[in-house]
Amino acid sequence: MSVGRVLSSLLAATAVGGCAVVALGMSRSASVGDTSGSVPSVAAAPTSTPRPAVLPVVAPVAVVTSTSPAATSVPPTHASSSRVGSAPTTPTTAAAPVTIRPTSSVAAAPSPTHVAAQPEATVRPAGTPTPTPARVRVAAIGQALPLRYSTGTATRVITVVGHSYGATTATLQAWDKVSTGRWIKIGAAVTAHIGADGMGQASEYRSATPIGSFTLTQAFGHNSNPGTNLPYLHTNAYDWWISQAGPLYNTHQRCAYGCAFNRGDPNEHLYYETPYYNYAVVIDYNTRNAPGGVRAGRGSAFFLHVTDGTATAGCVAIPQSRLIPIIWWLTPSAHPRILIGVA
């Protein structure tokens, strides 16, 4: 929604529509033509800014531990260095049997004869023990997402979870899908500011953040591309997001003069909406990329953007320092989505 619609909780009753963030031109797939006057899809700009550090993986793990030595012998295959750490390659008569200590996330761990040592992750969560011959990291098993909305073909997802429908803040967390079909956390959770009217049915007359599962297909900003592979629009003084009724509703337009829309309210002059639109990602709610396309009056200009520390007119906003790594992490090949709801 427009910055003018980025409301504090004291103004929640004010009639508004859209979000307080700049929206990229929401073009359809290549098979769908743009609305007259809209800007063609913007190709990803070359990365000119150093990429931020990769977000650390936060995932549950199981470990393999050894017990005290026993007096019985074990088959040579149990002592193979390919099985457990750097165990001796020659069988002995006093080898320590290996047992599995399951974590709270593992119902029943497999026999040690079926567990192969896994390579160490590049980045380990704080507190993860260093592997030794008696302790080997087992592949992360993941978990279910906190919201049960469809993720489609996405392998990278952002969840925004509120504790109630009337709350004006929520917890934002990034996730990667693993081979088990479950999910592991990427980076730490962050508090997000959402609509002054909480979560619910969005419209041009309420400052509510829409609930559901939405694709993330475009990014934009007053500042240059931080390194994302998403199509990125580096805005200038001629970029607008349209919230007025008509054929251009809820689209990005670039126009200097003689424009087919109002160069003022209720439309947003994206380049000047800072710090909100220093960086932003379009949430495909009621856009050309949404399953039902654009529907009049259902709300416009919903983005994931930079926060000023207050409630929004329906957008999701987090600190810029946390948003940049997320924008970099998003990539078209992962078919990313944002899931918004209450849990």
N, C-alpha and C positions, 0 to 999 in steps of 0.2 A: 504494500500500500504506500501511498505517497507519504513523504515526510510529514506533511501537514496532517496526515492521519495517523502518525505515530504518536499515540496518546498516552498520557500518564494515567494512572488508575483513577485520578480525580476527574478525568474527562471521559471516562469509559462510557458514559451515557450519551455522548455526542454522536450523532449519526455520521458514519463514515463508510467507506468501501475501499477494499484493496489493502495493500501493505505499504509500509514505509520504506521500501527499498527499490532500488533501480532494477528494472527488468530488462533482460536482453530481448532482442527481437525473437519472439517465439515462433520460429518458422516451422512448418510442417516437415514431414519426411520429404526426401528428395522427390517423391512422386506427387507431392501436393504443392501447388503454386502459392506464392506469398500473396497476401492481400495487397491491393493496389497501394503503392506508396511505401510498402514495407521494404526493409533492407534484406538482401539475400543472406542466407546463412553465412556466418563469419567463420572462416577457417581458423584453426588454432594458430595463434601467433607464436613465432619462435621464442623459445625460452631465453630471455635476456637477463633474468634475475636468478641468482643462485637458488637452487631448490632447497626448501627447508629440510631439516633432518627427518628421516623416516619415522613415522609414529611407531612407538614400541608396541609389540604384541603382548597382551595380557591374557594368558590362557592357562587353564588348569592342566597339571601334569601328574603322571604317576611315576614313582621311582622304584628301582630295584635295589634291595639291600641284602647284605649277607648276614648270616648268624655266626655263632662261634664255631670253630672247626670241629668236625666230627671224626670218629675213628674209622669210619667205613670208607671204602674207595668208591669213586664215581667213574662213569664211562668217560673216555677221553673227549667225546663230543661236548660234554658239559664244561670242559675247561678250555675249549677253543677260544682264542682271542677274538674271533669274529662274533662270539656270542655275548660275552660280558667283559667290557673294558679291556684290560691288558692282562687277563688271566694267563697262567703258564700254558704253553702250547704242548707240553709233555705231561701225560697223566701222572698223578702221584697217588699215594695211598692215604693221604690225609687232606684231600681237597675239601673246601668248605661248601656244603650244599647251599644252593641259592633259593631264596623264597621271595615272594612278591608281597609287598605291603600295599594294599589298595588305598587310594585316596577316597574322600567322600564322594567324588564324582565317578568312581569305578565300582560297579556292583560286584564283579568277580574278575580278578586279574588272571591272565593266562599262566599256564605252567612256564617256568623259566626256560624250558627247552624250546619254547615257541617265541621267545622274546629276543629280538636282535637289537644290538646297540644302535641308537639313533644319532645322527649327526647333531651337533650343538647348533642352536639357533644363533643367528648373527647377533641378535639383541636378546638377552635374557631378562625376564622381570626381576626386579629387586628381590633378593632373598632366595632365588633359585640356587640350590646347591650345585657346586662344581662336580662334574662326573669323576668318579674314581673307579677302580676295578670292582668295587662293591656297590656302586650307585650309578645307574645309567638312566638318562632322560628318555622317557617314552613319548611317542607322538602325542600332541595335544588332541583332546577328544572333542572340545567345543561344548556348546550349550545352545538351548533354544533362545530365540529373541524374546524380549519382554512384551512385544506387541504381536498379535496373531493376524496381522494383515498379510495379504499376498506380497511376495517379494519378486514374483515373475521370474525372469532369467537373471536377476541381479546376483552378483557375487560380492558386491560392496554395498553396504546399507548403513544409513544413519537413522537411529531411533531418537525420537523426542517424546519423552514420557512425563506426563503431568500426574500429580497425586489427586487431582480433582478437576472437574470440568470448568470450575470457576477460577482456578489458579492462574496467575500471570507469569509464573516461572515454571520451567520443566528441566529435566535432566537429559542432556544430549550425549549420545555415545556412538562412536563409529565401530563397524563390525566387518570382518572378512569371513567369507564362507570357506569351510575346509572340506576335504574329500569325504568326510563322513556325512555331509549334508547339514551339519550343524555350524555354529558360528563362534568365532573368537573375537574378543574385544581388541580394538586397535586404539592405543593411547588411553589417556584417562578421561573420565566423564567430565562434563563442564555444565555449569548452570546456564540455561538459555532463557532469555526474556521472550515472552510470546504475547498474544493479543490482550489488550486491556479488558476484553470481555471473555477471556479464557479461551477454551477450545469448544468448537461446535460448528453449527451451520454458518458458513461464511456468506457475506453479501456486501453490497455497497453501503449498507446501512448499519452494519455492526462491526466492531473491532475484534472479531473472533478469528482464531487460527483454525483453518480447516483440518478435519480429522480424516485419516485414511492413509493410503500408500500412493506416493507420487514419484514419477521419474524425475531425474536431475540431468538435463541434457544441455544446458547452456550456462555460461558464466559471464560476468561483465564487471567493469569497475572504472572508477575515476583514475586509479593507478594502473600501471602496466601489468601485463600477464605475470603472475607469480610463478608460473611454470606448469600450469595445468594442461592436460591434453584435451580437455573439453573445449568446444568452440568458445573463444573468449572475445568479447567486445570491449575494446578500450574506448570508453566514451569520450565525447567532446561536447562542445557547446550546442550542437544541433541534435542531440539525442533526447528523445522523450519516450515516456511510457504512457499509453493512452488508457484513461479510465472513463472518458465520456462515452455516452451511449452512441452506437452507430457501428458501421462496418469495421472500424479499426479498434473496437473495444478489446482491451487486454492484449495489446500487441506493442512491440517496440517500433518506433518510427524515427527516421532521421530527416530533418527538414530545417532549412535556414529561413525561408520566407515563402509566402503564398501557400502555407500549409493547409491541409484538409482537416485540421483539428485546431482546437484552442491552444495557443501557446501560453498556457497558464492553467489555473485550477479548472477541472479536477485532475488534469494531467501532470505528470512529474517530469521536471527538467533534470534528468538523471545526473548529468555531470556536476551539478551544483548541490546535490543532496549528499553532503558529507557530514560526518564520517560514515554515515550509514552505507553509502554505496562506494566507499573506497574499494571494496571487494564485495561481490554478491553472486549467488547462484540462484537461478530461476527455479522455483518450485512449480512443477507442471500441474497446478490446480487450475481448472477452467481455462486452459491454454489450447492452442492448436495441437499440441502434442498429447493432450489428455484424451482418454477413450471417447468421451462424448463431445470433444471439441469445446469451443467457446459458447457459453450460454449467457445471454444478457442478464445483467443484474446480480449474477451469482458471486461477484467479487473479482477484483483485479489486483495485479501487482503484488503477488506473494513471493517473497524471497527469503533465502538464508543469507543474512548480511551482518554487518558490524553493529554492535550494540552501543548505545549511549548510557546504558545502565537503567533504562526505564522500560515499561511495557510498550508494546508496539500496536499498530492498527491491524495486526493479523499475521505479520511476518515472524520468523524465528531469528533471533539475534544473539550473537555471542561475541566475546572479545576478538579483536582483529588478530592478536597473536595466536589464537586458537583456530581461527577461521582459515588462515593462509595454509597451514599444513593439510587441512581437510580439502581445500580446493585443489592443492597439488596432488593429493591422493586420489581424487575422483578421476576416472578415466572412462571414455565411452565403451571400451571393450568389456568393462565390468558391469555395464548396464545399471549404473547406480540408482538407488531409490532413497527416499526419505519416508519413514513411517512415523506418523504423528497420532498420539492417542493417550488414553488414561489407563493406568495399571495400578 
